[in-house]
């Protein structure tokens, strides 16, 4: 791939799609980054001409030089140790993340965190301005870079700027707690178009602008004092569903799925949870519901087993270390009390898995438990629907963005209500096969018809047309 000075299409996200690792001998290797953003954007970017992806490579210190990986041109941004602590772990994940997820745990605010957030956003904005060709399209991603759109606008008023939020946007009553709240709103209003997972998220943003900035909002368009406008609307994200579907139906993956069931003792029903180890994901609530079903003998551990994958996440933050201890203690209690010899009631794995192994787990599972307390979208729900057997069942939290699209066909639940969650799990297990097949057929059509390429096209059409709506 050539190394041009500027690009017509620039993506900026906190992370690159690959992580840099340096061993003791100084050898540098790169591996695929985890997370829904990478899952979605990698297929959009792969092979795109005249495009660059800007982001952090995963190690602090001086960034490596730009490089090509899997047909993508990647431009690393450097973070110091202090910036990683203050910008990323601090303001992004200990201030913004809790607020945007309904304060499931209390948010923490420190002035130095906010200062680091501003400094890193400016660094991203400068790199975008340096790399963007005249009148380029710039697509900024997620809550770590909410100041960047306005910073880019100031440096490069000629470019078209879009921003997409991969997590929820909170009600104004919660958003108001955030120090520098007006600055974040003005930062986002530097974009021409803002994309959100749900219509409710876009409405929350518009209400915040109206209440805190006192700007005129007409429909889904914010009219700035300087004559500019910004449109905010829902553009729900998806997965590369056709690619996932083909892989799920490959002989290699299906053989692995059969082996997984065999290794688990060929249970009559295999339940599956796949999450980052995060307090928003409702893992403890799920385990509590499952444990009570075993205690009540509603479920028999000789017939039913639960596999819970909890991918490591932000392990230096105290809230995450506490959660890990709580989850592992609960798993141990359930297995100690209810597991038959040689067949654990819960198989718990706190690590990442290769893509094919994850898809094999989706293929193997009879019921997926996707029960976050709050989630922007939850692509695991869409991955399971794409991969599972025709008589699979999806237990889905009402508080995911995915519930907007997948309500008809899934078993919706309120994960905060343990009694209701238990009933929903049992309903999914006991539903007649004919009903499950009809529901899964409906769900799969939704996901296959609305894949990640359609999402990206919808977003870019909206960006091009803003402040007007694109022609349907």
Protein Blocks (a to p, Z undefined) as FASTA:
>chain_A
ZZdfbdfbdcddfbdcbdcdddfkopacddddedjklmmmmmmmgopahiacdddehiac
jddddddeehiacddddddfklmmmmmmmmmmmmmmmmmnoolaacdddfklmmmmmmmm
mmmmmmmmmmpcghiacddedjklmmmmmmmmmmmmmbccddddfbdcddfklmmmpghk
lmmmmmmmmpmbdcdfbfklmmmmmmmmmmmnopacehjaccdfkopacddddddddddf
klmmmmmmpmklmmmmmmmmmmnopaabdcdddddddfklommmmmmmmmmmmmnomacf
klpccddddddehklbmklmmmmmmmmmmmmmmmmmmpcghiafbdcddddddfklmmmm
mmmpmbdcddbfbdfkopmlmmmmmmmcfkbccdddfkbfklmmmmnopacddfklmmlm
mmmmmmmmmpcfklmmmmmmmmmmmmmmmcfklmmmmmmmmmmmpmbdcdZZ
